[in-house]
Amino acid sequence: MSSTANRSRYFLDIEPELRNKVKALAALKGKTMKDWLTEAIIAKLEDEIDASEGLASLADTEGTMSLKAYLESRQGEPELTE
């Protein structure tokens, strides 16, 4: 069974100038355009996932307190001076 049996092909129309830049940069890194683009796509996906997880964690309020509750808890404590 061929290793490409589980893969999809995607045809991308890009401007020749951009194609040449990608091809040149990939060559400088000792990679094929396919390898370089695959790595770039994976990096972008990881960034998007990290951003989504970060936003989700901002919405998580478990273990937090309101500003009002925090300020009330601080009343009576001596202020720090430099």
Number of C-alpha atoms within 10 A of each C-alpha: 5 6 6 8 7 7 8 7 6 6 6 6 7 9 8 9 9 10 13 13 11 17 18 15 15 17 13 10 10 11 14 16 17 12 12 17 15 12 12 12 12 11 12 12 12 12 12 12 12 12 12 11 12 11 11 10 11 8 9 9 9 7 5 9 10 9 9 9 10 11 10 10 10 11 9 7 7 7 8 5 4 3
